[in-house]
Amino acid sequence: MNIEPSSGSPERFNLYDELQLLEFQDKFVIKSHQSPNHGFSIDRRDGNINLLYGDTNLESPSNTSTIYGVVGTIRLVVGTYAIVITSRKEVGSFLGFPVYHLMSMRVLACNEALRFATGQEKKDEAYFMTLLKAVESMPGLYYSYETDITLNLQRRSKLVEGWMSKPIWKQADPRFVWNRHLLEELIECKLDRFIIPLVQGSFQQAELKVKETLSTVTLISRRCTRRLGTRMWRRGANLDGDTANFIETEQLFENEDFSSSFLLVRGSIPILWEQIVDLSYKPHLRVISHEQTPNIVVRHFNDLNQRYGGIIAVDLTDKHGEEGQLSAAYAAEMQNQQNVRYVPFDFHCHCGSSNFDNLKILYDEISEDFEKQRYFLIDSKGNELEEQKGVVRHNCIDSLDRTNVTQCYLAEKSLNLQLQRIGVLTLSEGISMFDEEYGKFRTLWAEQGDEISLEYAGTYALKGDLVRYGKQTIFGMIKDGMSSISRYYLNNFHDGVRQDALDLISGHYTVSRNSDSPLLQNSLEPFPKTVSTQIFPVASALIIGGLTATSFTLQQGGRNEHRYVSSVLFAGITAGVVAIVKSNGRHLCSRPRLCGLL
């Protein structure tokens, strides 16, 4: 169903969907294929943007190519860099308007002045350029040329008349615009038809046929940019109450007669806590004691109350060990929250690794409040039939794997209520009775979970089989094992750079050109990189060699008693190296250099 503004509304604002990139010796020129006189140039010496007035280029470009949008621009120590979309894929539609997955980007360097820079400036610029290279491969970016995809259906339905005629970047919810910081110069130059708000998250869509009723189910997840980051370097909340890995997920159901929307949110536990990588498989969790903690929790839930209504806060963490200490600190802060119901549910205790159906215990506990929250429903004429009056907020430690499983379960419950409400199903029926369609539904949620996990943890989600099939399979266990190993490697040896890249493009770190050293907060000396790329492999080789030698000499001990002495010596050396590596684990890992944890 295409949700259009009323017939008397001004025309909808559309973006240019295909652009021409012309490369000259002194500038880049970007102009519309549809309107060749509309465009702008970027000076390759200083990065300044100038609007085009007609065809003013007399010389021939050195290269011409087609691009599909401009992500934005960023000024670094010496140069300015423009990021453009070089390939895209249409993945479905949002309320009738095509949605695209950004497949690849290219960074255009406007840094001719680099040859006049000092040695330190060149070194700093080189590091920032490395970060931009990391940005080129960021996963899960989506956009539309014809509509804003940051606003859910319920919010869109309450917009004032004429809102859709505004430039799309003005319509967008800034929380979910991934490239908001990169768009500032384009906005300043009033290049409205070139400005594409990108959403990071997931977009999944499937056609369902339930009892001869054709419908479309869309799953769109929107990642908040206020505390953007990677799994181990962005945990908990900041002082403003913004949490890491905060995502709004909207499940849309559309057929010829009705459109409905159901919202869920997730986010890290909204207190101050950290889990710093130190080469151990499971680094220690630490709750940070701070006088502002009660205010942080209040700010977080006040913001959710204003946006979504009443909140059911489901805490899926373990209730023992370090997770239990963190959960207890969270529960203590939740005792005095208004308009929020806090529900602790130890997922691992109740569900283990395969008892997906035990989520019924959680549902039975919250079902009355959950069903009162409802969902948003309109008919084909846009008349509002139901309104969602609250939202369930989920968290586990990462707000990924356990959260994915639980959100899928509640989304199924809501979809059943919606299908019953519009008469597709009777009160005794559910989507799970239709095997093929139910499989499609669960696949949507499994693939969404994978994509969100790739963005935050760098790997596919764990427990994906529970979402996809409702049980753990051998293949799923192997996949989870491989993902766990990959997470360990990425979190310890890669995510520091990835965190810096996210801090840079989101504007959490800005480069100053007015000081002798633009990197005042943290020096970019190469020590951390040297340690992690040189010392750690040597230490690993010594440990493996020591263990091998110890094992070999022990096996040979019966032939030569002197080999026992060698075994003890090798074992002692190995233990010493292990102790050194363990005590210096934090220094051996890839660490962010631009911003602090808060």
Stockholm file with secondary structure:
# STOCKHOLM 1.0

chainA/1-598         MNIEPSSGSPERFNLYDELQLLEFQDKFVIKSHQSPNHGFSIDRRDGNINLLYGDTNLESPSNTSTIYGVVGTIRLVVGTYAIVITSRKEVGSFLGFPVYHLMSMRVLACNEALRFATGQEKKDEAYFMTLLKAVESMPGLYYSYETDITLNLQRRSKLVEGWMSKPIWKQADPRFVWNRHLLEELIECKLDRFIIPLVQGSFQQAELKVKETLSTVTLISRRCTRRLGTRMWRRGANLDGDTANFIETEQLFENEDFSSSFLLVRGSIPILWEQIVDLSYKPHLRVISHEQTPNIVVRHFNDLNQRYGGIIAVDLTDKHGEEGQLSAAYAAEMQNQQNVRYVPFDFHCHCGSSNFDNLKILYDEISEDFEKQRYFLIDSKGNELEEQKGVVRHNCIDSLDRTNVTQCYLAEKSLNLQLQRIGVLTLSEGISMFDEEYGKFRTLWAEQGDEISLEYAGTYALKGDLVRYGKQTIFGMIKDGMSSISRYYLNNFHDGVRQDALDLISGHYTVSRNSDSPLLQNSLEPFPKTVSTQIFPVASALIIGGLTATSFTLQQGGRNEHRYVSSVLFAGITAGVVAIVKSNGRHLCSRPRLCGLL
#=GR chainA/1-598 SS CCCCCCTTSCCCCCCCCCEEEEECSSEEEEEESSSTTCEEEEETTTCCEEECCSCCCCSCCSEEEEECCEEEEEECSSCEEEEEEEEEEEEEEETTEEEEEEEEEEEEEECGGGGGSCHHHHHHHHHHHHHHHHHHTCCCEEECSSSCCSSCHHHHHTSCTTGGGSCHHHHSCGGGCTTTGGGHHHHHTTCGGGBCCCEEEEEEEEEEEETTEEEEEEEEEEECSTTCCCTTTSCSBCTTSCBTTCEEEEEEEECSSEEEEEEEEECSCSSCEECCCCSSSSCCCEECCCTTHHHHHHHHHHHHHHHHSEEEEEECSCSSHHHHHHHHHHHHHHTTCTTEEEEECCHHHHHTTTCGGGHHHHHHHHHHHHHHHCCEEEETTCCEEECCCEEEEEECSSSSHHHHHHHHHHHHHHHHHHHHHTTSSCTTCCGGGSHHHHHHHHHHHHHHHHHHHHHHTSSCCTTHHHHHTSSCCHHHHHHHHHHHHHHHHHHHHTHHHHHHHHHHHTTSSCCCSSSSCSCCSSCCCSHHHHIIIIIHHHHHHHHHHHHHHHHHHHHTTTTCTHHHHHHHHHHHHHHHHHHHHHHTHHHHSCCCSSCCCC
#=GC SS_cons         CCCCCCTTSCCCCCCCCCEEEEECSSEEEEEESSSTTCEEEEETTTCCEEECCSCCCCSCCSEEEEECCEEEEEECSSCEEEEEEEEEEEEEEETTEEEEEEEEEEEEEECGGGGGSCHHHHHHHHHHHHHHHHHHTCCCEEECSSSCCSSCHHHHHTSCTTGGGSCHHHHSCGGGCTTTGGGHHHHHTTCGGGBCCCEEEEEEEEEEEETTEEEEEEEEEEECSTTCCCTTTSCSBCTTSCBTTCEEEEEEEECSSEEEEEEEEECSCSSCEECCCCSSSSCCCEECCCTTHHHHHHHHHHHHHHHHSEEEEEECSCSSHHHHHHHHHHHHHHTTCTTEEEEECCHHHHHTTTCGGGHHHHHHHHHHHHHHHCCEEEETTCCEEECCCEEEEEECSSSSHHHHHHHHHHHHHHHHHHHHHTTSSCTTCCGGGSHHHHHHHHHHHHHHHHHHHHHHTSSCCTTHHHHHTSSCCHHHHHHHHHHHHHHHHHHHHTHHHHHHHHHHHTTSSCCCSSSSCSCCSSCCCSHHHHIIIIIHHHHHHHHHHHHHHHHHHHHTTTTCTHHHHHHHHHHHHHHHHHHHHHHTHHHHSCCCSSCCCC
//
